[in-house]
């Protein structure tokens, strides 16, 4: 009697560390205190914010070239200040964005095959923020659109073909700590050092709604999870008043109280959440942790 075994989309969820020759070695990731993931990747490259002096830079590593790298590997080095965040275009594996303490954003076109020398000339420079720029995120459904946030408390949406800030949203009272597009790119969620989370309507250039975040003094993050429309939810992580790490889930249509709120543990590292729309799985990686929750 034959037995049909159904293929599970979760069978490859569990991961383990690969052999050393299949990992990147001898890298120098940034030691900066700014709260960002410092690493972004796509189908072809893995980019890492680099520890450097006299300006900001990041490395672009080929995914098929692992092992030990030399100390003089070529870098993307066009910023005058430390690079604070990077992102990869979801439409073009060779297009990347970076933002820096110098107050500008830059768009880079990585050569086919990867870097063979230092890349110092961006294809576009985004000038408009008055202070250092802390986050950059490509639009999930529209090519050539990015959003940035700055310590001037503003969020700007850019057309990277022209270099113009087409939309600007004010309304934050302190440093913006995280920014996230929803799945179709119609809304933006942010968390701020003022202990508030906000939903922005970029087309109207307004704060559509806001709600209380976490009372702890450390950083917080926010993500859109679930499907589109009425299935959308907001997932946020932060710290309680007693410095416990915790998470909350909100319905964006009713922000009066969370659908769920729970302490995670008492570790001190900031939680970095990642959501996979294909499997509806949420991954939590804490800075300094030895495991990843899902």
N, C-alpha and C positions, 0 to 999 in steps of 0.2 A: 504494500500500500504506500503510495507516494505521499509525501508531506510537503506542503507549500510553506516556505519560510518567508515571511514578509520582511522586506528590508526596512530598517528603522532609520529615520533621519538623525537619531541621536547616537548611533553606534560609534561615531568618531569624535564624540565630545570629549572624552577623557584623553588627556595628553600627558606625555612624559618628556623629560629632558632628552634631547638627542645627543649623539656622540659629539665629542669636542670638534672633530674635523668638519662637522656639519653646522657649527655655530660660528658666530663672529667673535674674533679674539683680538686683543690689543687695541680696543677702541677707547676713546676719551670723551665720554658723554659729559655734557655741561653739569657743573656743580652748582649752578645758580639756584637761588632760593625761590625764584618765581614758580608758581604752581602750574606746571604743564606736564604733559606726558613725555615730552622730549623725544619721542620716537613715533614715526608714522610710516606706513608702508602701503604698497599697491602690488599689482601683479608682477612688476619688473624690478622695483627698487625698495630698499628700506632706508629711510632718511633719519639721521640722528643729529640733534643739536650738539655742537662740538664745544669742548672747553678750549677757549682761545683768548688771546690778549690783543688789544689794539683794534677791536672791532669784532663783529659777530660773524659766525659761520656755522654751516652744518654739512655733514657728510652725506653722500648719496651712494649706497652700497648696492651692488648687483645681487639680486636674490640667488642667482646661480653661482656666485663666487663667494664661498664661505671660507673659514679658516682664519689664520693669523694675518692681520693687515700690517703694513709698514707704518711707521710713525709719520711719514711724510706723504700720506695719501692725499690726492687732490680734494679740495673742499669748495663749496659754494660760499664765497667770501665777498659780499658786496655791501654789507651793513656797516655803519660807523659805530653802532652800539651792539650790546649782547643780543643775540637772537633769543626770543622768548617763546615763540610757538611756530610750528610748521604744519602744513597740510598738503595733501595730494589731491589732484583733480579726479573726480569719479568718471570723467569722460576721456581723459588723455593721460596715459601713464607717464608721459614725459613732462607734464606741466605741474609745477609745485609752487606753493606760496610760503612766504615767511614774513614775520613781523618782529619788531626789535625795539630796544630802548631808545633808538634814535628817532622814534615817533613816526616811522614810515613802514609801509608794507612793500614787498617786492614780489614780482611774479617771475619765475624762472623756467626756461625751456632746457631740459636736460638732454644732452646729445644722445643719439641712438647708440646703444652699447654702453652708456655710462660715461662718467667723467674720465678724461685722460689728462687733464690739467685743471688748475684752479679756474672756477667760473666766477667772474666779477661783474659781468654786464647783464642786468636783468632785462627781460623783454618789456616789463612795465614797472613803474614805480607809483605807489599809491600814497599821495601826499594830501593831508587834510586834518589829521589828528594833531592836537596841540601838545600832547604828552606821549609817553611811551605806550606802545601798542602791545596788548597782552595776549590776544587770541585772534586766530584766523580760521575760518571754516568755509570751504567751498559749498555752494548751493547743491542740494541733492538731485535736483531735476532740471536745472537751467545751467547750461554751460556758460563759462566766462563770467560768473557772478560769485563773489565772495562777501562774507561779512566779517568785520573786525570790531574789536572793542578796545577801549583805551582807558588809561587812568585819568583822562579828562571827563570820564563818566558818560561817554557817548558810545553808541553803536552805529556803525556806518555800513551800508550795503554799496558795493562797488561794481561797476562795469569794467572788467580788467582789459577789455579791448581799447577803451578810451582813457582809462585811468581816472574816471570821474566817480565821485561819491554821489550816487544818484538818490540815495535815501539816508536820512540821519534820524536816529531816535535818541532823545534825551530822557531824563526822568529818573536816573539813578542818583543816589545820594552818597555813594562811596565806590570804592574800586570794584569793578566787575570781575568775578572770579571764574565764571564759566558761561559759555554760550552754545546753544544747540538749535539747529533747524529741526522742525518736525519733518515727517517723511515726505510730504509733497512740497515743502519749502514755503508754505503760506504763513507760518508763524515761527517765532523765535522765542526760546525760553532762556532766561538768564538767572544766575545767582550773584549776589553781591555781598560785599563786606558789611553792608548795613543790615545784614541778617534778614533780607527780603529776597523772595524769588518772584520773577515777573514773566509775564507773557507779552511779547511785543507784536504789534501788527506793523510790519515794515512798510506796507503800501500806504497805510494811513499815517505812518511815522509817529505812532503814539504807543504808550504803554496801555495795553488792553485790560490787563488785570494784574494784581499782585497779591501775594499771601506771605504769611510769616514763614521764614526758613528755620534754621537751627540756631539755638542760642549760644553755642560754643564759639570761641574766638578763632578757631582754626578754619581752614578753607572748606568750601562746599562745592558740590558739582550737581548738575541736573541733566537729565536725558528725557527724550520722548520715547515711550515704549508702546507696544501693542500695534494694532493695525491702524488704518486711517479712520477719519470720521469719528463716530461715536465710540470706537474702540480705543481711541488714543488715551494714554495716561502719562502722567509726569512722574518720573522716578528721581528722587534727590537723595544725596548722601551728605552727611556733615557730622557735627559733634554736639553732644548735649552739654548742658551747663556744667556737668561733672566730668566732661571730657571723654565720655563714652562715644564710640563710633556708632552711628545709627542711620537708618534710612526711612524714607516716607514715600508713599504713593498717593497721588492726588488725581482726581477727575478734573480736567481743565474747565468743565462746564459748571462745577460746583467746588470752589476752592475754600469754602467756609471751614471744612475740617478734612483731614486726610482719610483716605480709604483704609490705610494701614500705616502704622508707625511702630518701629521696633529698634531696640538697641542691638548692635552686632557684637561688639566686644570692647575691651578697654585699651586696645593698642593705640599707638600715637600716630601711625602713618595715615595720610590722607587716602581715602578710598577712591579708586579710579573705576568707574562703571563703564561697561561696554555692552551694547545690545545688538543681537543678531536678529534681523527681521525675518530671515528665512526659517529659522527654527523657533522664534519667539523665546530665545534664551537670553538670560542676563548674566553677565560675568562680572564679578567684583574682585579687583586686584588692589591690594593695599600696598602703599610704598613701604618697603622693608619687610613685607610679609613673605613667608616661605610657601604660601599656597594661593590658589585662585578658587574662589567660591563660584558656583553656578547653580 
